[in-house]
Amino acid sequence: MTDPYVGKKLSTRRFTISEPTIDDYYRGLEMEPRADGRIPSTIASDPDNAYFNEIAFSNHVGHLWMRQGWACLGELASGVDYAVDGEIKDIYQKRNRSVVHYETTLTDESGDIVLRTDHHQSFLNEVPEGEVAFRDPNKKEGARVFEVPDGRRFGGLEKTISVEMCGAFFHGDANYHTDKAASRELGFRDVVVVGRMTMALGATILEDEFGADWWASGRLDIKFTNPVWADDIVRAHGVVRGPMEDDENRTSIFMWLDKPDDSIVLIAEASVAN
């Protein structure tokens, strides 16, 4: 395997949203399909994630998502053959990790870009002895150091994420997000719930709250702050803050996921066009 480098063009791929893909998404999150028939925006995390072997360092032990950006430019549709392209934009150091920042675009059959993602995937610089160590959630940036901003509250979605849910979400594939033995091989103490699932739960409350405006103009910048393990309970919350300070034509939103012990899973800045 060749280690990643800045400027690397990722292979052009194809992505079709099939009925089995949609079914696995909903079974994995234990949710019913949307009553309005719209395709969930983060179902397209599948092709983004498929670039892993093209952006990964040879040391896979302890790798974790750090940040994810999302820009919706149109609704996704079942059966459409989308083209997916990507490029590594930056590689930087953060504490004891190397972080690969890559961007992807999803283009429909007419040549229109319907989605852009902005992904920061981290890799330990050195293989640890034994389990990957995590700092105390209450003594790191992921602790609740923010005050819930003023505004209209929404959300409240809560899920207990089981290994069975993880397996369905990954279409039955065995990996460290679905199998404890595979997770232990990479230095984790248990099945690591994939960031795609927690991101999808956060996106669900945004889709429910803003409807068509989300698919047409939604923006999301997520920072992942603490791992989620199999059988953890997570809760999604949001606050509508009003017009953005630097763009009064967009509505500012704060969104976060936490656990019952108040440790924070992710925090996100989001917005939609007015």
PETAHU-V428357 format. One record per helix or strand. SS is the DSSP state (H for helix, E for strand). FROM is the first residue (numbers start at 0). TO is the last residue. If there is no record, write none. Layout:
{{SS:FROM:TO} {SS:FROM:TO}}
This chain:
{{E:8:15} {H:18:28} {H:40:48} {H:51:54} {E:63:71} {E:80:93} {E:96:106} {E:112:123} {H:136:138} {E:151:159} {H:162:168} {H:179:184} {E:191:191} {H:194:209} {H:211:216} {E:218:223} {E:228:228} {E:232:243} {E:246:257} {E:263:272}}
